[in-house]
Each structure stands twice: as C-alpha cells, then as structure tokens.
Amino acid sequence: MTDAITGDLFFRAKIEEAARAVGAPLPRFVSSAEKVSAELVILELSPRTGGVEAVAKILERSPGARVVAFGSHVDTEMLDRARSLGAAEVMPRSRFVREMGRILLGQAPEVPGEEKPVE
C-alpha cells in the first residue's frame, strides 16, 4: 500500500492519474505524518505537509517505510535535509512528475549510465 501526503489538490489528481496509467493501486491520501501506515510514502516537502520534519516523523512511526520526497528544485537545502533524515529518494518536483509511474509501482530508480536491457 502507498500513502501520499500533499497539500496540493492539483498534485493529488496527477498522482491518481499516474497510478491509473500504470495500473498501480491508488494511494491513500493522508493529511499528516501521524496518519501514515503504508510501506511506501510519497511526501511533498512543503509547510502544508510538515516539511522535512515529516520525514523524521514518518520513519519514527514506521521505521521500515520507504519515503519518496519531492519539493522545489530551488530549495536544495530542504532536499538535502530530507535526504539526511532518511528519505529513500528525494527529488525536485519536475523529476517526481516524470517518475511517478515508476515510484507508484514500487520500482527502484534507474542507475545513471546503466543501460536498460533490450526487449
């Protein structure tokens, strides 16, 4: 199961659309880190969602959770802090949009420079 925390209704719709497009289960949208119970947690890093502090709260509540956090590309300090607090993946919003399908399917990120097998 996947939980998602986002304060942006537009992004909520985009996440649902991406899940449908790849055949992934729709995530459960929760309002705060205290309500997380899934193995995969998608977290928008913003003041509305608890920001980077939410990463620590999620991992304290669910130590085995895989947190994928995204936020503004210009706030590199916030992205770095989320990484240091234990988020499994941290990325700018634009990359999250490109990789939503993979993330919702629970797939690992591609390793840069590694060739994909030809099918």
C-alpha positions in Angstrom: 0.0 0.0 0.0 1.1 3.6 -0.6 0.3 6.7 1.4 0.7 10.1 0.0 0.9 13.5 1.7 0.4 16.5 -0.4 -1.2 19.9 0.2 -1.8 20.5 -3.5 -5.1 19.2 -4.9 -3.6 19.5 -8.4 -0.8 17.2 -7.5 -3.2 14.8 -5.8 -5.1 14.5 -9.2 -1.8 14.0 -11.1 -0.7 11.2 -8.7 -4.1 9.5 -9.1 -3.9 9.8 -12.9 -0.3 8.4 -12.9 -1.4 5.4 -10.8 -4.3 4.6 -13.2 -2.0 5.0 -16.2 0.5 2.4 -15.0 -2.0 0.1 -13.3 -0.8 0.8 -9.7 -3.2 0.9 -6.8 -4.4 4.4 -6.0 -2.5 5.7 -3.0 -4.3 6.6 0.2 -4.0 10.4 0.8 -3.4 11.3 4.4 -3.2 14.7 6.0 -0.1 14.3 8.1 2.8 12.1 9.0 1.0 10.8 12.1 -1.6 9.1 9.8 0.9 7.2 7.7 0.7 3.4 7.8 2.0 2.2 4.4 5.3 0.8 3.3 5.7 3.4 0.6 5.1 7.1 1.4 5.1 9.9 -1.1 5.7 13.2 0.6 5.5 16.7 -0.8 8.0 18.8 1.0 6.1 21.9 1.9 5.0 23.8 5.0 1.4 22.4 4.5 2.7 18.8 4.8 5.1 19.3 7.7 8.1 19.8 5.5 11.3 17.9 6.2 10.2 17.2 9.8 7.6 14.9 8.3 10.3 12.6 7.0 11.6 12.0 10.6 8.0 11.6 12.0 7.1 9.0 9.3 10.3 7.0 9.8 9.8 7.1 13.6 6.3 5.9 13.3 7.0 3.3 10.5 10.8 2.5 10.6 10.6 0.3 7.5 8.7 2.8 5.3 10.3 3.9 2.1 9.8 7.6 1.9 9.9 9.3 -1.5 10.0 13.1 -1.0 9.8 15.8 -3.6 9.9 19.6 -3.5 11.1 22.8 -5.1 14.3 22.5 -7.1 15.5 25.8 -5.8 15.3 24.7 -2.2 18.3 22.4 -2.3 18.9 22.8 1.5 15.4 21.3 2.1 16.0 18.5 -0.3 19.4 17.7 1.2 17.9 17.8 4.7 15.2 15.3 3.7 17.9 13.0 2.4 19.9 13.3 5.6 16.8 12.5 7.7 16.4 9.2 5.9 14.2 9.6 2.9 14.9 6.8 0.4 14.5 9.1 -2.6 14.5 12.9 -2.7 13.9 14.8 -5.9 12.7 18.1 -7.4 9.0 18.2 -8.3 9.8 18.1 -12.1 11.6 14.7 -11.7 8.9 13.4 -9.5 6.3 14.2 -12.2 8.5 12.3 -14.8 9.0 9.3 -12.5 5.6 9.0 -10.8 4.7 5.8 -12.5 7.9 4.0 -11.5 7.5 5.2 -7.9 3.9 4.2 -7.6 4.8 0.7 -8.9 7.4 0.5 -6.2 10.3 0.2 -8.6 13.8 1.3 -7.8 15.3 4.3 -9.5 17.4 3.8 -12.6 21.2 3.9 -12.1 22.6 6.7 -14.2 24.8 5.4 -17.0 23.4 1.9 -16.7 21.9 0.5 -19.9 18.4 -0.9 -20.0 18.1 -4.4 -21.4 16.7 -4.6 -24.9 13.3 -6.4 -25.0 
